[in-house]
Amino acid sequence: MDFEELGITSCFIKRLKERNINKATDIQTKIIPQLLDKKSVLFSSATGTGKTFAYLLPILTKLLEQPFREASGRKSGASPRFVIIAPTLELCTQIESELNFLTFNLNEENPQALPFKTALSSLLIIGSVSLDRQIETLRKTTPDIIIGNQGRLLTLAKMGKLDFSAVNFIVMDEADRLVSGEMLDETSELCKIIFRASGANTFAACSATMNKKNREKILTDCLGVNKKSFNDIQFIDSKDSEVLFDRIEHWAIFSEKRRKDQMLRSLLSALNANASGKGKKSRVKALIFTSRGDEALFVLSRLQHHHVSAAGLFGKVSKKPISGAARREALDSFRDGNVMALVSTDLAARGLDIPGITHVISLDVPADSEVYIHRCGRTGRAGNRGVMVTIGDETQMRLLAALEKKLKIKVYPKELHYGKICAPAPIED
C-alpha cells in the first residue's frame, strides 16, 4: 500500500521518497493502522523489513496532531511524550538516526501541512554517556521523544530526572532481548514506572523473532496484564520472512577448533580475491559473530596480527566494558568500508541495519534457532542477496544440521582449495 493510503502525514512521505521508499512493506501495512488507532501491538518481522518505520511513522503522525508544548509546562524533570527502549547503544543510535531523518527541517519544509508549530525534539539516553551531562541536558530541555537503553533510563527515572506523566506511546525495540536474562528485571521495573506515572495506552513491542514465552514475559512482567487479557493485545507476524530462505545462501565449512582462526583468514582472503577488480563498492563486507566478548577480542587480535582489515563491536571483555566511542568508531569504519570485517557478539549487533553486508560468518552454532535467524538477517537486506557461513567442528556441524532441519533451509557444504571456495569433492566408492 501507499503510505498516503495508510494515513501517514505528507511531510514524512516526502522524506521517504528521498530514499526511494514508495510502498509500505507487509509489516508496515499491518502495524501502521493499528498504531494510528492507538491500539497496542506486539509484532514480529524478519530483519530488514522496516520495523522501525512501522512504529515511527504512525506515532510521529499522531504526535503532530497534538499541540506544541512549551518547556515550562512540565512538572519535575523532562517529560517526554514518546519513549523508545532498546537494548544497546548502537541500536538506540540507529533509531535516533532514522528519527532525525524523518523529522529533519520538519517545520521549514512543509509548514502548511502541519496544524501547529511542531518541533518534535528528541534526546538519546544511553549508558556510555556521562550521567551528569545527561542530567544537565534534561534539566534544560523537554524532549518530545526519548530513545534509550533500559538501564540508564531506569537510573534517571529513580533519580527523578525523568517525568513520565506526559507519555502517550511506549515502544520496546528488540523486545525479546529486553526481556531475556539479565535485562528483564530492569526492563520490567522501567515499564512499570512509566505506566504508573502516565497511564499510557499505546504500547508496541517488536523484534525479528518473538516466541510465545517472550510475549508472555512482555505482557506479565512489563505490562502487568493478567493472562486472561492476553487477547486484548494483538500479536502480528509478518510474511516477510522469506529473506531467510530466498535471499540468503547458507554455507558450512568444517574446521577443527584449533585451526578455526586460520580457516577464517583463509576464507576472507578467498572472498576478497574473488571480489577483486570490481571496484571498491563491490568489495567484501563480512560481519563475524562469536558468542562471547573475550572470544571476539581473540578473533579480532588474530585478524589484525595477520594484517586483515578488521574492527570489533562488543560490549565487555573480562567484565571490563569497551567504551561507547570505541564501539562507534568500529561501527563507522565498517559502515564506510574502511575495514572489510567486523567482529561482533550477538548483543552488540542486535537490530543493526548496516548496508551492504555481503557475508555473515558464524564461528559457533547457537543453541537457539532465533539467534541464528538474527545473525543471518544482517545480510540479504533491501532486496540484495547474501551468504551466511558457519565455520565449525564435527560437533557444531551436527548442531547446524539440526538447525537446517528445524528452519527448513538448505545448507551447502563448502571447502577451501588452493585459495578458492568450492563444493567438496564427491566421495568415491
Phi, psi and omega in degrees: 000155172286150179293330177296319177298328181282347177098018179279141181299142188300326182296327178284324177299321178298318179295319180300322181296335177296337176257012183061033174261107185245336182237143177285145174285174181302314183290326177294320178298327181277324188270321184305312179299325180297312182286329174296329176273007180059039175261136180280141184217150164250134180215152182229138178201150182301155178299144178083012183255008172090034180295323182298313177292334180299326177259329181294313186301310181290323182288320175297321177301317179292324179296326179292341179280349182263148181297152176295138180257138173275150183300331184288352183280356185278164179270280179224131183075173178289143186235088179287162175255344185219124180241128176246124181250130179219153191280340185229156179295327180295316180292319177302316180295321179295318178297317178301320180297317179293322178296315179297325177299315182290326188257005182298128180052041186302313182287318186291327187286320186210065185297331182292336183278349185254130185287338182224167169292117185233124178261329183042059179286152180224161180215136178265126180239101182230157187289342184276357181259150180306127179296318180299320179295321179293321178297318179295319178296317180294331178291329186264339188236160174232082182290141174288328186231133175239130175245127182195166175274154191298325183294311182289322177299319180295317179302312181292326178295317180293332178278356180077019182268353176235129177251113186266012185294337183264001185292127175252333186228136175231134176232135170251112178263142190053053188295327181296327176287323181294336180252018179257147171044236188289344183275340188301313184299315180295316180298315181298314181295319179298312181299319180295322177297316181296314183292323178295322183282326192249327190066028181306136185248005177234118184227140175223142175225135184218160175188168175289332177225138179208094182281173185299321181298316180291325176298320179293323177297318179299315185287320184272313186277329183260321183260342181069025181279133177295147183303331180291343183259010183304325183289346180289334178250118188280139171257126183240126178250149183258158175264015182279003188287004176297348176304325181290330187256321189267330187249358181238129174263135185253126180243153172231127178237121181283138175204136171295150186304318184290344182251009188296318181293328176292320178296321178299314180297320179295321179295313180299321178297317180294318179296318181293320178295322180292332182267355185292153178081005182250008180096156185298323186292337182263010182294157180297138176228102190248129175257122187250127183252136165230165184278329186235155181296322180293325176294318179298319179296319179296314180299316180298315181296322179292320178296313181293325177299326180263020172064032171270129181289107185214154176226167183237144179226094178207154190275315184222147172229119183052046178067006177260120183290144172273136185297149178298324180297319180294321179292319179295321178297318178296316181294318179296321179298321179288315179303317185280355179082014179284337172233149183270343185225140175235120179266127188216159168266168182298316183294316184298325184264007186296124174078000183286142176248097181250113184297144167081014177292121183270328183220137167251129182241119182256123182266009171205166179253114181295143179292332182263124180298331180293328177294320177299318179298316179297320180296305186290340179288356175287342178244175181068032184261159176054040177082356179277166176259158180209171181231132174253117184248130173247124175253121183199168179272191185299318180297315181290330176293326176293320177296321179294322178298323178292320176295320179303317180290318183293317184272353180058048176247167177250119179256125182261122175292139178227159173215161179260129182223111182052045175078009179239149179267126182212168176285149179298147177294142178297146180278124181275146178290000000 
